[in-house]
Each structure stands twice: as C-alpha cells, then as structure tokens.
C-alpha cells in the first residue's frame, strides 16, 4: 500500500429532514452508529473470528464476518490500479474520479443521489491510493436493499456529470494552491522526484494545476471502464448479513462489471538512495527524513524485517530511536521508522523533526542508531518483548471497529495471505530467530540512505 492515501470527497452533510418521522429516523440511525463503535470491539476481541469466504454465482468473492448483535453492515472493497495509472499529463485523474461516485449515478443527479443516501441511513466514500482504488459503505441492515442499490449505481453507472466534475476539480485546485505555500508538501514532492525519478510514484496523486485542467469526463469514464472489473476486485463485509444474502448482493453490485481490467503496466522501481536533498526554508524547526531499502510483503524475511523495524523505531515509546533521540537527549518530540510497502517499490523510512540549531546533531544520532542496528542487531530481550507486543496488539490496531476489520480483511486479500492468516500469524512471528533479525538488519540498514532536510542549511552538511 501507499504511504499516503489521497482522499477526496465532500463532507457528509445530511439533507433537510421532512417531518417528525424523518427526525426520528435520523436520530435512530445516529444512535445505532454510535452504539456500533462502542460495542464492536467485543467482536474484535473474540479469540476466534469466523471469516467466511463467500462466492457469488458470477464469481465475485468476498470475506465475511457476521455479527447480528447490531443492525449495521460495513463493506470495503478495492480495485487494482490507483493513481499510478494516471496518464502522463493527466495526473490527478484517479483522485478526481473518486470524488465523483456519490455525485450522481444512474438516473439520479448529484442532489438526488445524496438525498437517497441520506434516506437510506448510509455513508459512502471512495479513495485513490497509489496501487488501488478503494470504496467503503456503511449502512443500516434494515435498509440494506436501498443502500446496496445505491452502491450498485455508484460502482456500475456513475454519471460523471460536468457540473460535479468542475466543482470537485475546483476543490482539488484549491488544495494544490494551498500546498504550494506549505514547505513540507513542496519538499515531499521534491523528495518523490529525487528517489523515484520519472516513475509514476514520483507524481502527486492530486495532480498539478496544469494536469487537472486537461482531464475531461471522457477521460474519467475511460479509466472507470478499464479499472472497475471483477478480476481486480477484493471485497470484505462485516456485520448484520448472512452469507446467502451477501452472495446475492455481490452479484447485484459487482456482477454486471466487465470480467477483466485493462490497466497500463507499471514497472518496479528501486528508490535512489545515497543522496542528500536539502530544501532550505527559514524555519525554527527542521524536518528530517531518511530512506533505506525495504522488503516485499512476500519475502521470506518479511517478519524478521518487521520485528527489526519495531525495535528500531516502529514502537513509539520503546524503540531505540525514541530512547536515543527523545528520552536521552530531548532532541525531538517524536521519531519513528516505518516500512513503506507499495506494490512496485519498498523502503524503510525514518522521520523526525527538531530544533533547527540541533538538526545536524539529531541527524548524526539517527545515523548512529541505525548503524548500530545494522552491525549488531537487537538483543534477545528486545526481540522477545517486541514479539509479545506485536502478537498482543494486532486486534487493538487492526480489529477495533467494523471498518477496520473490513479494511484489514481487504488488505489480507491484496497481499494474498490467505483466509487463515490471523490464526497463523503468531506462529510466524514466534518462528523468527535472533539470527534472522540480525541478518535482516545487516541486509537493509548497511546501505547509504537517502536523506531529506527541510529547514535552514545544516552546519557541516549534516553527514554525521
């Protein structure tokens, strides 16, 4: 998945209510949603979550977690192909498209579609990621027929009318203009170009002022046709619906889509390391970003790398970076490392921010902590503690609501991990040895990183 998911849609604003019945219905819907998020953690805490694989007659597959205690349903799905599919010169196309699915579909214009969504007590959103186009819907189960009908229209018959296109485009352009005045956003775009070159990952998901003006309704319709097809689809559903009913709904919503996608090929790319990019601004605080090689999700040493990263900087309050940079020296409020897992590129990213007069010192400390991890690896005690944490925290971090459960199930499908992955995960983590983690640290962290500094020029170049 992309490190940054660009989301564009207008705020969910209830339409005017008509009569006392409308007010009572809205109050009931609001209460149900509130109760759902208060009570659903009990579902996540179950020792054995029953995940069913549901296949429709048309061959659409979904993973389902039934929970009939509350009358709500959440659905999450993704189509392969995201903003990396934007044609050259039309950057921002996919992001713009995702802002339009609730702006009219079938015989319903934008206002009528929004009114129908409101009447059904449903919420819908779409987001563009680097490598996928995501959709989400939450609904009251007693209104599921109406809600799924609207989702079918949005997925299969979006209108892409000119007036909504112009309005959403104007919103995106406003954001782009604002970002041009933000040092961190400007620097991030320079960073992407520096490490990815001409690869699609170097481009802004939102596009540019020039590219957005070239995007037409026909461009959007053409990408929708190429992207929204069944062979690139993964679906997860959580809540008050049984397998037989879901099977029928899958065909109603997705069964009429084309069978195969027609996406442009995207090449793999290795980030260009061994460079230092300084983006000079007169700021009191300097931001630092460093990139080392990463690891594919399918690599045998993936879990060894995950454990190493958690010890290095992934665990917020117990990591080595936090201890050395924050606790011992008070150089930064926070410092972290993350594994960035895109479909076509992988990296390990360290980020922090500090007083500009101590930026060179902070950069030197970060480099030294990483060097020590590369040369010596973690201790047995660190490894045992982080294994316990990762096993115990999984449900809290990934299964604490219907939406997060559905999102987790979709990503498990994207990564081809199997429907029994949650049952196998603890054993996979516990099987990693200290030697495995040391080998992963040496393999990745011995490289000369790419470095970005946002702030005043560093004294002495900050090589450390």
GUSEKOL-12793 format. One line per 3 residues: their letters; for each residue x, y, z of C-alpha. Coordinates in steps of 0.25 Angstrom, whole numbers, plus 5000, padded with zeros to 4 digits. Example, Ala and Ser with C-alpha at 12.3 -4.5 7.8 and 13.67 -1.06 7.14 Angstrom:
! residues 2
as> 5049/4982/5031; 5055/4996/5029
This chain:
! residues 464
xxx> 5000/5000/5000; 5004/5014/4998; 5010/5022/5009
xxx> 5000/5033/5007; 4985/5031/5003; 4979/5043/4996
xxx> 4965/5044/4999; 4955/5054/4992; 4940/5055/4995
xxx> 4931/5066/5000; 4927/5065/5015; 4915/5056/5018
xxx> 4904/5066/5020; 4890/5061/5024; 4880/5067/5015
xxx> 4868/5074/5021; 4858/5065/5028; 4844/5065/5025
xxx> 4834/5063/5036; 4836/5057/5050; 4837/5043/5044
xxx> 4850/5047/5037; 4855/5053/5050; 4853/5041/5058
xxx> 4859/5032/5047; 4871/5041/5047; 4873/5040/5062
xxx> 4871/5025/5062; 4882/5024/5051; 4891/5033/5058
xxx> 4889/5025/5071; 4892/5012/5064; 4905/5016/5058
xxx> 4909/5022/5072; 4906/5008/5079; 4913/5001/5068
xxx> 4926/5007/5070; 4925/5006/5085; 4921/4991/5085
xxx> 4928/4985/5073; 4942/4984/5080; 4935/4972/5087
xxx> 4935/4965/5073; 4949/4968/5070; 4953/4963/5084
xxx> 4948/4949/5081; 4959/4938/5081; 4954/4932/5068
xxx> 4948/4942/5058; 4940/4934/5048; 4943/4938/5034
xxx> 4935/4932/5023; 4939/4932/5008; 4926/4936/5000
xxx> 4926/4933/4985; 4914/4938/4977; 4909/4932/4964
xxx> 4916/4942/4956; 4929/4938/4962; 4930/4950/4971
xxx> 4938/4947/4984; 4937/4953/4998; 4941/4951/5012
xxx> 4930/4952/5022; 4930/4953/5037; 4916/4952/5042
xxx> 4911/4960/5054; 4896/4960/5057; 4896/4967/5070
xxx> 4895/4981/5064; 4887/4984/5051; 4899/4990/5043
xxx> 4907/4986/5031; 4921/4991/5027; 4926/4987/5013
xxx> 4940/4991/5008; 4946/4987/4994; 4958/4991/4985
xxx> 4960/4990/4970; 4975/4988/4966; 4980/5001/4959
xxx> 4981/5014/4966; 4988/5028/4964; 5000/5021/4958
xxx> 4991/5018/4946; 4989/5033/4943; 4993/5036/4929
xxx> 5005/5045/4927; 5000/5060/4926; 4987/5056/4933
xxx> 4992/5054/4947; 4981/5054/4957; 4971/5047/4949
xxx> 4968/5035/4958; 4967/5044/4970; 4957/5053/4963
xxx> 4949/5041/4959; 4948/5036/4974; 4941/5049/4978
xxx> 4930/5047/4968; 4924/5034/4971; 4914/5040/4981
xxx> 4911/5052/4971; 4901/5045/4963; 4898/5031/4957
xxx> 4888/5024/4948; 4876/5033/4947; 4880/5041/4960
xxx> 4887/5054/4959; 4896/5059/4970; 4886/5064/4979
xxx> 4876/5053/4977; 4887/5043/4980; 4891/5049/4993
xxx> 4877/5050/4997; 4875/5035/4995; 4888/5032/5002
xxx> 4883/5040/5014; 4869/5034/5014; 4875/5020/5014
xxx> 4884/5024/5026; 4896/5020/5018; 4910/5026/5017
xxx> 4919/5024/5004; 4933/5028/5001; 4944/5025/4991
xxx> 4959/5028/4991; 4970/5027/4982; 4983/5020/4986
xxx> 4996/5018/4978; 4992/5004/4974; 4977/5003/4977
xxx> 4964/5010/4976; 4956/5007/4989; 4942/5008/4993
xxx> 4934/5008/5006; 4920/5008/5010; 4913/5007/5024
xxx> 4898/5004/5025; 4887/5000/5034; 4884/4986/5031
xxx> 4869/4988/5031; 4871/4998/5019; 4882/4989/5012
xxx> 4874/4987/4999; 4873/5002/4997; 4887/5004/5001
xxx> 4893/4993/4992; 4884/4998/4981; 4891/5012/4982
xxx> 4905/5005/4983; 4902/4997/4970; 4898/5010/4963
xxx> 4911/5017/4968; 4920/5005/4964; 4914/5002/4951
xxx> 4907/5014/4946; 4914/5027/4951; 4909/5039/4943
xxx> 4922/5048/4944; 4913/5060/4940; 4921/5072/4936
xxx> 4916/5081/4948; 4921/5072/4959; 4934/5070/4951
xxx> 4936/5085/4951; 4933/5087/4966; 4941/5075/4971
xxx> 4953/5080/4961; 4952/5094/4967; 4953/5087/4981
xxx> 4965/5080/4977; 4972/5092/4971; 4969/5100/4984
xxx> 4977/5089/4991; 4988/5089/4981; 4989/5105/4982
xxx> 4990/5104/4997; 5000/5093/4997; 5009/5102/4988
xxx> 5011/5110/5001; 5014/5099/5010; 5029/5095/5011
xxx> 5026/5081/5015; 5017/5078/5004; 5027/5085/4994
xxx> 5038/5077/5000; 5031/5064/4999; 5029/5065/4984
xxx> 5044/5068/4982; 5047/5056/4990; 5038/5047/4982
xxx> 5044/5052/4969; 5058/5050/4975; 5056/5036/4979
xxx> 5047/5031/4968; 5051/5039/4956; 5041/5038/4945
xxx> 5033/5026/4951; 5018/5029/4954; 5021/5028/4969
xxx> 5029/5042/4967; 5016/5049/4963; 5006/5056/4972
xxx> 4993/5047/4974; 4985/5061/4973; 4992/5065/4960
xxx> 4996/5079/4957; 4989/5092/4953; 4992/5089/4938
xxx> 4989/5074/4938; 4975/5076/4945; 4971/5085/4934
xxx> 4973/5075/4923; 4964/5064/4930; 4951/5062/4923
xxx> 4938/5054/4926; 4942/5044/4915; 4956/5042/4922
xxx> 4949/5039/4935; 4939/5029/4928; 4950/5022/4920
xxx> 4958/5020/4933; 4946/5015/4941; 4943/5005/4930
xxx> 4957/5000/4930; 4959/4999/4945; 4945/4995/4950
xxx> 4945/4980/4946; 4943/4967/4954; 4957/4961/4953
xxx> 4964/4972/4960; 4953/4973/4971; 4955/4969/4986
xxx> 4943/4971/4996; 4941/4969/5011; 4928/4971/5019
xxx> 4925/4972/5034; 4912/4972/5041; 4898/4968/5041
xxx> 4897/4960/5028; 4898/4945/5025; 4906/4938/5014
xxx> 4894/4935/5005; 4889/4949/5005; 4903/4954/5003
xxx> 4905/4945/4991; 4893/4951/4984; 4897/4965/4987
xxx> 4911/4963/4982; 4905/4960/4968; 4895/4971/4969
xxx> 4906/4981/4972; 4918/4976/4964; 4913/4965/4955
xxx> 4910/4974/4943; 4924/4979/4943; 4934/4975/4932
xxx> 4941/4962/4935; 4955/4967/4932; 4963/4980/4935
xxx> 4971/4987/4924; 4981/4994/4932; 4995/5000/4928
xxx> 5007/4993/4933; 5015/4999/4944; 5029/4996/4945
xxx> 5036/4992/4959; 5046/5003/4963; 5057/5003/4974
xxx> 5058/5017/4981; 5070/5025/4978; 5078/5024/4991
xxx> 5091/5030/4995; 5087/5045/4993; 5084/5057/5002
xxx> 5073/5067/4998; 5073/5080/5005; 5060/5088/5004
xxx> 5064/5101/5010; 5054/5109/5018; 5056/5119/5029
xxx> 5049/5111/5039; 5050/5109/5055; 5048/5094/5053
xxx> 5055/5085/5043; 5049/5072/5038; 5058/5060/5035
xxx> 5054/5048/5026; 5063/5037/5023; 5061/5025/5014
xxx> 5067/5011/5014; 5063/4999/5005; 5051/4992/5009
xxx> 5045/4978/5007; 5034/4971/4999; 5022/4966/5007
xxx> 5024/4952/5000; 5039/4952/5004; 5043/4940/5014
xxx> 5050/4951/5023; 5038/4960/5024; 5034/4957/5038
xxx> 5049/4958/5042; 5049/4972/5036; 5036/4975/5043
xxx> 5042/4971/5056; 5055/4979/5054; 5047/4991/5050
xxx> 5039/4991/5062; 5051/4991/5071; 5058/5001/5063
xxx> 5047/5012/5062; 5033/5005/5060; 5029/5004/5074
xxx> 5026/5019/5078; 5031/5019/5093; 5040/5007/5094
xxx> 5049/5008/5081; 5064/5010/5080; 5062/5023/5073
xxx> 5051/5028/5083; 5061/5025/5094; 5073/5032/5088
xxx> 5067/5044/5081; 5055/5047/5091; 5058/5041/5104
xxx> 5073/5043/5106; 5075/5056/5098; 5061/5063/5097
xxx> 5064/5066/5082; 5050/5063/5077; 5036/5061/5081
xxx> 5035/5048/5073; 5043/5040/5064; 5039/5027/5056
xxx> 5042/5017/5046; 5032/5011/5036; 5032/5000/5026
xxx> 5027/5006/5013; 5020/4995/5004; 5016/4999/4991
xxx> 5013/4989/4980; 5025/4993/4972; 5035/4999/4982
xxx> 5039/4997/4996; 5046/5005/5007; 5049/5007/5021
xxx> 5046/5022/5025; 5051/5029/5038; 5045/5043/5041
xxx> 5046/5053/5052; 5047/5068/5054; 5055/5076/5063
xxx> 5060/5090/5066; 5068/5095/5054; 5080/5098/5062
xxx> 5081/5084/5066; 5077/5077/5053; 5091/5073/5050
xxx> 5093/5066/5063; 5080/5059/5062; 5083/5054/5048
xxx> 5096/5049/5053; 5089/5042/5065; 5079/5035/5056
xxx> 5090/5030/5046; 5098/5025/5058; 5086/5017/5064
xxx> 5083/5011/5050; 5098/5007/5048; 5098/5000/5062
xxx> 5085/4992/5058; 5092/4989/5045; 5105/4984/5051
xxx> 5100/4977/5064; 5085/4975/5063; 5075/4975/5074
xxx> 5077/4967/5087; 5069/4954/5091; 5062/4963/5101
xxx> 5057/4973/5091; 5053/4962/5082; 5045/4955/5092
xxx> 5038/4967/5096; 5034/4972/5082; 5029/4958/5078
xxx> 5019/4959/5090; 5015/4973/5087; 5012/4970/5072
xxx> 5004/4958/5075; 4996/4964/5086; 4994/4978/5079
xxx> 4989/4972/5066; 4974/4972/5070; 4975/4986/5076
xxx> 4982/4992/5064; 4974/4985/5053; 4961/4980/5058
xxx> 4955/4990/5067; 4943/4994/5058; 4935/4989/5047
xxx> 4942/4998/5037; 4956/4994/5042; 4952/4979/5041
xxx> 4947/4981/5027; 4960/4989/5023; 4969/4978/5029
xxx> 4962/4967/5022; 4963/4974/5009; 4978/4976/5011
xxx> 4980/4962/5014; 4974/4958/5001; 4982/4969/4994
xxx> 4995/4962/5000; 4990/4948/4997; 4992/4944/5011
xxx> 4980/4934/5012; 4967/4934/5020; 4974/4927/5031
xxx> 4985/4937/5033; 4981/4942/5046; 4982/4928/5052
xxx> 4996/4926/5047; 5001/4940/5049; 5006/4938/5064
xxx> 5013/4925/5060; 5020/4932/5048; 5025/4943/5057
xxx> 5030/4933/5068; 5037/4925/5058; 5047/4937/5055
xxx> 5060/4935/5061; 5070/4946/5066; 5080/4942/5055
xxx> 5068/4945/5045; 5066/4959/5050; 5081/4962/5051
xxx> 5082/4957/5036; 5071/4966/5032; 5077/4978/5039
xxx> 5090/4976/5033; 5084/4974/5019; 5075/4986/5019
xxx> 5082/4996/5028; 5096/4995/5023; 5092/5003/5011
xxx> 5095/5018/5010; 5081/5025/5011; 5075/5036/5004
xxx> 5073/5048/5013; 5064/5060/5012; 5065/5072/5021
xxx> 5054/5083/5022; 5059/5095/5028; 5071/5104/5029
xxx> 5084/5099/5023; 5091/5089/5032; 5104/5093/5039
xxx> 5115/5084/5033; 5106/5077/5023; 5100/5068/5034
xx> 5106/5055/5029; 5109/5051/5043
